[in-house]
Amino acid sequence: MSMNDEYQPINCDDYDNLELACQGHLVLTLTLRSGEVVEAKANDLLMRKKVEYLIVEAAGTTRELRLDHIESFSHPKIGTVVVSAE
């Protein structure tokens, strides 16, 4: 998936779970659609040019993950959430 793909908004319930993760600064295990697995602290959500991103921190590095590039995320408090389109 290239960064030029049209953004596909995610399901509202999935977005709400990411908001809760950010509020609690939870360390999530994220599986990206590319197959990459990232373990990182959820810090914030932002929208830039009509594309939504999850801001995470791992090993002192901040990354912006496009929400529609996240296949699933998990944490013991929220379980495993498989991200679906709106």
Backbone as JSON Lines, residues from 0, in Angstrom:
{"i":0,"aa":"M","n":[0.84,-1.17,0.0],"ca":[0.0,0.0,0.0],"c":[0.89,1.24,0.0]}
{"i":1,"aa":"S","n":[0.76,2.07,-0.97],"ca":[1.6,3.27,-1.01],"c":[0.92,4.39,-0.23]}
{"i":2,"aa":"M","n":[1.68,5.38,0.14],"ca":[1.13,6.49,0.91],"c":[0.22,7.36,0.07]}
{"i":3,"aa":"N","n":[0.14,7.12,-1.23],"ca":[-0.73,7.9,-2.1],"c":[-2.11,7.29,-2.22]}
{"i":4,"aa":"D","n":[-2.33,6.1,-1.62],"ca":[-3.65,5.49,-1.66],"c":[-4.66,6.41,-0.99]}
{"i":5,"aa":"E","n":[-5.88,6.4,-1.52],"ca":[-6.93,7.21,-0.92],"c":[-7.23,6.67,0.47]}
{"i":6,"aa":"Y","n":[-7.32,7.57,1.43],"ca":[-7.57,7.18,2.81],"c":[-8.96,6.6,2.97]}
{"i":7,"aa":"Q","n":[-9.06,5.47,3.66],"ca":[-10.34,4.83,3.96],"c":[-10.58,4.96,5.47]}
{"i":8,"aa":"P","n":[-11.55,5.8,5.88],"ca":[-11.79,5.95,7.33],"c":[-12.09,4.6,7.98]}
{"i":9,"aa":"I","n":[-11.68,4.47,9.24],"ca":[-11.93,3.22,9.96],"c":[-13.23,3.3,10.73]}
{"i":10,"aa":"N","n":[-13.71,2.15,11.16],"ca":[-14.93,2.01,11.94],"c":[-14.85,2.88,13.2]}
{"i":11,"aa":"C","n":[-15.96,3.53,13.56],"ca":[-15.98,4.45,14.72],"c":[-15.63,3.74,16.03]}
{"i":12,"aa":"D","n":[-16.09,2.5,16.21],"ca":[-15.77,1.78,17.44],"c":[-14.28,1.51,17.54]}
{"i":13,"aa":"D","n":[-13.65,1.18,16.42],"ca":[-12.2,0.94,16.41],"c":[-11.47,2.24,16.75]}
{"i":14,"aa":"Y","n":[-11.94,3.36,16.18],"ca":[-11.34,4.67,16.47],"c":[-11.47,4.98,17.96]}
{"i":15,"aa":"D","n":[-12.65,4.71,18.53],"ca":[-12.87,4.97,19.96],"c":[-11.9,4.16,20.82]}
{"i":16,"aa":"N","n":[-11.65,2.91,20.43],"ca":[-10.68,2.09,21.17],"c":[-9.28,2.68,21.09]}
{"i":17,"aa":"L","n":[-8.92,3.24,19.94],"ca":[-7.6,3.88,19.82],"c":[-7.55,5.14,20.67]}
{"i":18,"aa":"E","n":[-8.66,5.88,20.74],"ca":[-8.7,7.08,21.61],"c":[-8.47,6.68,23.07]}
{"i":19,"aa":"L","n":[-9.13,5.62,23.51],"ca":[-8.95,5.15,24.89],"c":[-7.5,4.73,25.13]}
{"i":20,"aa":"A","n":[-6.9,4.06,24.15],"ca":[-5.5,3.65,24.27],"c":[-4.59,4.86,24.41]}
{"i":21,"aa":"C","n":[-4.87,5.92,23.66],"ca":[-4.07,7.15,23.75],"c":[-4.24,7.82,25.11]}
{"i":22,"aa":"Q","n":[-5.48,7.88,25.59],"ca":[-5.74,8.51,26.89],"c":[-4.99,7.8,28.0]}
{"i":23,"aa":"G","n":[-4.91,6.47,27.91],"ca":[-4.22,5.69,28.93],"c":[-2.75,5.46,28.62]}
{"i":24,"aa":"H","n":[-2.26,6.0,27.49],"ca":[-0.89,5.78,27.02],"c":[-0.53,4.29,27.08]}
{"i":25,"aa":"L","n":[-1.45,3.48,26.56],"ca":[-1.26,2.03,26.57],"c":[-0.21,1.6,25.55]}
{"i":26,"aa":"V","n":[0.55,0.58,25.91],"ca":[1.49,-0.01,24.96],"c":[0.72,-1.05,24.16]}
{"i":27,"aa":"L","n":[0.58,-0.8,22.88],"ca":[-0.18,-1.67,21.99],"c":[0.74,-2.55,21.16]}
{"i":28,"aa":"T","n":[0.23,-3.72,20.82],"ca":[0.87,-4.53,19.79],"c":[0.04,-4.3,18.54]}
{"i":29,"aa":"L","n":[0.64,-3.66,17.54],"ca":[-0.06,-3.29,16.31],"c":[0.45,-4.15,15.16]}
{"i":30,"aa":"T","n":[-0.48,-4.7,14.41],"ca":[-0.13,-5.43,13.2],"c":[-0.57,-4.57,12.03]}
{"i":31,"aa":"L","n":[0.4,-4.22,11.18],"ca":[0.11,-3.37,10.03],"c":[-0.25,-4.25,8.83]}
{"i":32,"aa":"R","n":[-0.96,-3.67,7.89],"ca":[-1.38,-4.43,6.7],"c":[-0.17,-4.91,5.88]}
{"i":33,"aa":"S","n":[0.98,-4.26,6.07],"ca":[2.2,-4.66,5.38],"c":[2.8,-5.94,5.98]}
{"i":34,"aa":"G","n":[2.27,-6.34,7.17],"ca":[2.81,-7.52,7.86],"c":[3.72,-7.15,9.01]}
{"i":35,"aa":"E","n":[4.15,-5.89,9.08],"ca":[5.01,-5.44,10.17],"c":[4.24,-5.46,11.49]}
{"i":36,"aa":"V","n":[4.91,-5.88,12.55],"ca":[4.33,-5.86,13.89],"c":[5.11,-4.83,14.71]}
{"i":37,"aa":"V","n":[4.37,-3.91,15.33],"ca":[4.98,-2.82,16.09],"c":[4.44,-2.87,17.51]}
{"i":38,"aa":"E","n":[5.33,-2.81,18.49],"ca":[4.91,-2.68,19.88],"c":[5.29,-1.27,20.3]}
{"i":39,"aa":"A","n":[4.28,-0.45,20.62],"ca":[4.55,0.96,20.87],"c":[3.48,1.57,21.76]}
{"i":40,"aa":"K","n":[3.86,2.66,22.43],"ca":[2.93,3.38,23.3],"c":[2.07,4.32,22.46]}
{"i":41,"aa":"A","n":[0.76,4.21,22.62],"ca":[-0.17,5.09,21.9],"c":[-0.16,6.46,22.57]}
{"i":42,"aa":"N","n":[0.14,7.51,21.79],"ca":[0.23,8.86,22.36],"c":[-0.9,9.78,21.93]}
{"i":43,"aa":"D","n":[-1.27,9.75,20.65],"ca":[-2.24,10.73,20.17],"c":[-2.8,10.29,18.82]}
{"i":44,"aa":"L","n":[-3.9,10.91,18.45],"ca":[-4.48,10.75,17.12],"c":[-4.5,12.12,16.46]}
{"i":45,"aa":"L","n":[-4.23,12.18,15.18],"ca":[-4.29,13.46,14.49],"c":[-4.77,13.27,13.07]}
{"i":46,"aa":"M","n":[-5.27,14.36,12.5],"ca":[-5.72,14.33,11.11],"c":[-4.93,15.38,10.35]}
{"i":47,"aa":"R","n":[-4.39,14.95,9.21],"ca":[-3.63,15.87,8.36],"c":[-4.07,15.6,6.92]}
{"i":48,"aa":"K","n":[-4.55,16.63,6.25],"ca":[-5.01,16.5,4.86],"c":[-6.01,15.37,4.69]}
{"i":49,"aa":"K","n":[-6.98,15.31,5.61],"ca":[-8.07,14.33,5.58],"c":[-7.6,12.89,5.75]}
{"i":50,"aa":"V","n":[-6.42,12.7,6.33],"ca":[-5.9,11.36,6.63],"c":[-5.64,11.31,8.14]}
{"i":51,"aa":"E","n":[-6.14,10.25,8.79],"ca":[-5.97,10.12,10.24],"c":[-4.77,9.24,10.56]}
{"i":52,"aa":"Y","n":[-4.05,9.64,11.61],"ca":[-2.84,8.95,12.04],"c":[-2.88,8.67,13.53]}
{"i":53,"aa":"L","n":[-2.27,7.55,13.92],"ca":[-2.01,7.23,15.32],"c":[-0.54,7.57,15.57]}
{"i":54,"aa":"I","n":[-0.3,8.4,16.58],"ca":[1.07,8.75,16.95],"c":[1.51,7.79,18.04]}
{"i":55,"aa":"V","n":[2.57,7.04,17.78],"ca":[3.07,6.07,18.74],"c":[4.55,6.33,19.03]}
{"i":56,"aa":"E","n":[4.98,5.81,20.18],"ca":[6.39,5.93,20.56],"c":[6.93,4.57,20.9]}
{"i":57,"aa":"A","n":[8.05,4.23,20.26],"ca":[8.71,2.95,20.52],"c":[10.22,3.19,20.55]}
{"i":58,"aa":"A","n":[10.86,2.73,21.6],"ca":[12.32,2.86,21.75],"c":[12.77,4.3,21.55]}
{"i":59,"aa":"G","n":[12.01,5.25,22.09],"ca":[12.39,6.66,22.01],"c":[12.13,7.31,20.66]}
{"i":60,"aa":"T","n":[11.54,6.57,19.73],"ca":[11.26,7.1,18.39],"c":[9.75,7.26,18.22]}
{"i":61,"aa":"T","n":[9.34,8.4,17.67],"ca":[7.93,8.66,17.41],"c":[7.62,8.31,15.96]}
{"i":62,"aa":"R","n":[6.49,7.62,15.77],"ca":[6.05,7.26,14.41],"c":[4.6,7.67,14.23]}
{"i":63,"aa":"E","n":[4.24,7.97,13.01],"ca":[2.85,8.25,12.65],"c":[2.38,7.08,11.79]}
{"i":64,"aa":"L","n":[1.35,6.38,12.27],"ca":[0.81,5.23,11.54],"c":[-0.56,5.6,10.99]}
{"i":65,"aa":"R","n":[-0.72,5.51,9.68],"ca":[-2.03,5.76,9.09],"c":[-3.02,4.74,9.63]}
{"i":66,"aa":"L","n":[-4.18,5.22,10.06],"ca":[-5.15,4.3,10.67],"c":[-5.59,3.21,9.71]}
{"i":67,"aa":"D","n":[-5.72,3.54,8.43],"ca":[-6.16,2.5,7.49],"c":[-5.04,1.54,7.09]}
{"i":68,"aa":"H","n":[-3.83,1.75,7.63],"ca":[-2.73,0.81,7.42],"c":[-2.6,-0.16,8.59]}
{"i":69,"aa":"I","n":[-3.43,0.04,9.64],"ca":[-3.4,-0.84,10.81],"c":[-4.41,-1.96,10.6]}
{"i":70,"aa":"E","n":[-3.93,-3.19,10.65],"ca":[-4.81,-4.35,10.49],"c":[-5.49,-4.7,11.81]}
{"i":71,"aa":"S","n":[-4.7,-4.68,12.9],"ca":[-5.25,-4.97,14.22],"c":[-4.34,-4.38,15.29]}
{"i":72,"aa":"F","n":[-4.91,-4.26,16.49],"ca":[-4.1,-3.83,17.63],"c":[-4.64,-4.54,18.87]}
{"i":73,"aa":"S","n":[-3.76,-4.72,19.85],"ca":[-4.19,-5.43,21.05],"c":[-3.49,-4.9,22.29]}
{"i":74,"aa":"H","n":[-4.19,-5.08,23.41],"ca":[-3.69,-4.75,24.73],"c":[-4.56,-5.53,25.71]}
{"i":75,"aa":"P","n":[-3.99,-6.02,26.83],"ca":[-4.79,-6.81,27.78],"c":[-6.08,-6.11,28.24]}
{"i":76,"aa":"K","n":[-6.07,-4.77,28.35],"ca":[-7.27,-4.05,28.83],"c":[-8.38,-4.01,27.79]}
{"i":77,"aa":"I","n":[-8.02,-4.02,26.5],"ca":[-9.05,-3.87,25.45],"c":[-9.19,-5.1,24.57]}
{"i":78,"aa":"G","n":[-8.32,-6.08,24.77],"ca":[-8.35,-7.27,23.93],"c":[-7.74,-6.98,22.56]}
{"i":79,"aa":"T","n":[-8.09,-7.8,21.58],"ca":[-7.6,-7.62,20.22],"c":[-8.71,-7.02,19.38]}
{"i":80,"aa":"V","n":[-8.38,-5.94,18.68],"ca":[-9.33,-5.25,17.82],"c":[-8.85,-5.38,16.39]}
{"i":81,"aa":"V","n":[-9.67,-5.98,15.54],"ca":[-9.38,-6.06,14.12],"c":[-10.02,-4.84,13.47]}
{"i":82,"aa":"V","n":[-9.2,-3.99,12.86],"ca":[-9.67,-2.73,12.31],"c":[-10.44,-2.98,11.01]}
{"i":83,"aa":"S","n":[-11.61,-2.36,10.92],"ca":[-12.41,-2.5,9.7],"c":[-12.76,-1.12,9.17]}
{"i":84,"aa":"A","n":[-13.09,-1.07,7.9],"ca":[-13.44,0.2,7.26],"c":[-14.79,0.67,7.79]}
{"i":85,"aa":"E","n":[-15.02,1.94,7.66],"ca":[-16.24,2.59,8.14],"c":[-17.48,2.0,7.5]}
